[in-house]
């Protein structure tokens, strides 16, 4: 496949749904995957808006940007981001519906939280309603929502259907209906689940996938398997003697202790890779969805350099679907 064909395939993939909700268990790298997908889409010529709903993520630091607020900021060319809170979304809703004075009173009196929590699921509806508005205005080719962790993700996505059962008339019901319309249309929205190739995360992502599809009625995209170890390169061995022999052949001095440490590291990598592959196969058997594998990044903090590596792997994974 030519690089042009590959770029076209990535661009098409990033146009499958206008909204992608990235969800996963805490600690699986959900926000990192969100950032990597944004960079991948921007490289393919798509404009991207990242919507952060929980705050305090490391997303801005990955791009060397300031903390996110309600107003959009540019992270880099083609990628913008903002932080949505229920309070800000409620004020925005009231202002756009001709109730600016009421919104000011609520803000000054501290009653916003009371209003937002008066109906179960209302906070989620306010945020998702704003996402719906962003999608309708075509603010970007692709809107990526960094969703709550997996436990809350299902209730986050179920909130609109719950409100339809609880509220029969009025603007809240209309908002819920609009959100359900967004979530249930695969051309407008899909969920991309993130996991690690480990037993517990795989079990949890399978349960989450069936819950989202069956109860929330949202289409599922490929599962992103994050933090995958690559196999040892050809010619690299976990044998101490072979390492010493290779060093001598290359006219390099390696002590016996160093060779032993290298052998243990290679053996550990081989073992981890084998364990991950068994869990990836288990995931494939339990959940009939395509998978995209992203490599383990040997860096404590994800920076723009690591995002480039992950974005390149993301693009290869898309081309391989």
N, C-alpha and C positions, 0 to 999 in steps of 0.2 A: 504494500500500500504506500502510495506517495505521501509526503508530508502534507500536501494540499488536501488529498482525500481524507487524511487523518484529521486535519483541522476542521473540515466540513462535517465529519462524523461527530466530533466533539461539539461543534456548534449546534448540530441537529439535536444531540442528546440534551443540551442545555436549553433547548426550546420545547422539550416534550411537555413540560408543565411550566406555567408562568410563576408558580409559587412552589418552592421545595422546603418542606419542614424537616429539619435534621434533628433526629431524636435518638437517645440512647442512654444507657445506664451511666451514672456519674463515674468519671474516671476512665472512660473508654476513648476520650479524645474527640468528643462531639463538636466542641468549638473549633478545634484544629481542623477537623474535616470540613466544617462550615467555611473556614478561611481558605482551605485548599480548593474547595469547589468554586469559590468566588474567583480565585486567581485563575483557575482552569477555564472558567466561562469567559472571563475578561480577555484572556489570551486568544480565545476563539472569536473575539469580536462582539461579545454580548455585554451590554451594560448591566451591572449588578448592584442591587441594594440589599445589604445584610440588615436584618431586623433582630436585635438582641432583646430578649424578654425577661431575663433574670438579672442582668447586671453583674458587675464584679467579675466578669470573665477576662481572660487574658487576650481577647481579640485585638484591642487597639495596640497593645504592646507588640503583637506579631508584625504589625505594619509600621511600628515606630510612631504611632499616632496618639493624640490626647484621648482622655476618657470620653466615652460616648454620652450624648445627651439626647433630648427629644428631637432636636433639629439635626438634619443630616450633616455628616461631615464626609469629606473625601479621604479615603484611606490611600488610594493610589489611582492612577488613570483607569477609569472604567469600573471602579469599585467604591461605593459609598456605603455608609452605615449609620444607624440610629438606634436609640434605646427606647423601647415602648414601655410605659408603665400604665396600669389601669387608670390612675388618677388623671394623667395627662391625656389619655385617650378619651376619658369621659368629658373633660373640659373641651377638647377638640370637637367631640360629638355635639355638645351643647352649643358651642359657638357656630358651627356649620349649620345648625338647625334653628338659628335665630334666637338663641337663648344665652347671649353673651353676658347679660346682667346676672342671670342666675348662676352662671359658671363662676363669675367673680365673687359672688356672695358665698358660694360653696367653698371656694378656695380660701377665702379670708376667714371663714368660720370653722374650718377644720372638719366640715361635714362630708367631705368627699369620700372618706373611707367608709362612713356609715352608708352612703348611697351605694357605693360599689360593692358592699358586702350584704346589702339588704336581700338580695336574691342569690341562692347558691349557684355558683358558676358565672356570676355576673362579671367578675374581674376578668375571667378568661374570654368572655364574650366581648368585652370592651376592647381587649387587645386584638382578638381575631377579627373583630369588626373593622378595626383600623387597618389590619393587614388586607382585608377585603377591599377597603377603599383605595389602598395603595395599588393593589392589583388592577382595580377597575380604571384607575387613572393612567395606567401604563407608565408608572414612574420609572420603571426599569424593565429591561427585557426579562430579567430573572430576579425574583425576590426570594432570598434565602432566609428562613426563620430559624434561628438558633433556639430550639424549643426547650422547655423544662426537661429535667432528667426523667428517665423512663417511667418511674412510678407516677409522676404527675402528668406525663405526656398523654396518657390515655384519658384521664379526666379532663385535661386541657382540650383535647379533640372531641370529647363526648359532651362538653358543656352546652353546645348549641342544641343538640337533640334533647338534652335534659330540660332546657328552658322551653322548648316547643311543647313538651308535655305539661310543664308547670304553668305557663303563661299563654292564655288563649287570645288575647287582643292587645293592641297598643304597640308603641315603638320598640319595646324590648322584644316582642315576638317577631316583628319585622326584621330586626337586627339578627335574631337567631336564625330566621329563615334564610337571610342573605348569606350568613356564615355557612349554614348547611349546604347551600347551593354551591358555594366555593369549594368546600371540602369534598363534596361528592362528585365533582367533575374532574376526571383525570387530566383533561386538557388545561385545567386551571391550577390544580394542586395535587401534589403527591408527597408522601412521607418517605424519607431516606433514613433507614435505621443504621446505627453504627454499633459495632461490637469489637471485642478483642477475641483472638483465637484461643480462648480458655473456656473450661467447662461451664463455670457459673455464668459468665457473660453470654455465652452461646445459648444456654438454657433460657436465660431471661429475655434475650432478643427474640427467640422463637415465640415465647409466650406473649410478648408485647406485639409482635407482628400479627398474630391471630386475633388478639384483642382489638387492635386498631382496625383491621380489615373487617372483622365480624361485627363489632359493636359501634365503631365510629364511621364505618363505610368509606374510608379514605384509601385511595390507591397507594400501593407500595412500590417504590422504585428499587433499584439494586441495593443489596446490603453491603455496607462498607466494612470490611474487616481491617481494622487498624493495627498498627504495630507489628507487622509481620516480619520475621527474620528471613533473610535470604539464605539459600544453601551455600555451603563452602564453595569458593571458586574452584574450577578444575585445577588440579595439581596441588591444592592446599590440603594438608593432612593433619590428623590429630596424633601423629606418632612422633615422639621425641627424637628418636634416632633419625627418622627421615628429615626432620626439620634441621638437625645438625648437619646432615649430609648435604641438604640443599644450600645451607649457608656456606659450607666449604666450597661447594661447586660454584657459588656466586662470588667467592673470594670475600665473604663477609664473616666477621667474628660474632658468634652468638654463644654465650655461655650455656652450660648444661642446665642451669637453673632457669635461664630465660627461655630455652627451648622447651623445658618442662611446663613453664607457665603458658607458653603459646599453645602447647598441645592440650592443656586443660581448657583453655579458652575455646579452642576449636571444637573440642569434644562437647563442651557446654552448648555451643552454638548449634552443633549437629543435633543434640538432644532436644533443644528448644524448638528447632525447626521441625523435627519429626512430630513432637507433641502438638505443635500448632497445626500441622497438616492433618493430623487425625481429627482435630476439632473442626477444621474447615470442611473436611469430608462429612463429619457428623452434621454440621450446619446445612450442608447441601442436601443431605438425606431428609432432615427434619423440616426444612423450609425451602420450597421450590421457587426460589428467587435467584436472579443472577447475583454474582458477587464481584466486588472490586476490592483488590488487596492493596493496601498502602504499606510502605516499609516502616520498620522501626527506625526512629531517628535518634541517633546517639548524641543527644544534646539535652541538657536539663530544661532549657527554655526554647520554645519554638520562635524563631525569628524569620525575617523575610527570606533568608538563605534556605532554611529548612522548608519553608512554604513552596519555594521553587522546586525543590526535590519532590515534595508530596504532590504538587500540581502536575509535574511531569508523569509521575506514577498514575495519577488519576486519569490523565489523558490516555495513557497506554491501556489502562483498565477499561475505559470507555470503548476504545478502538477494538478491544478484544471481546466485547460482549457479543 
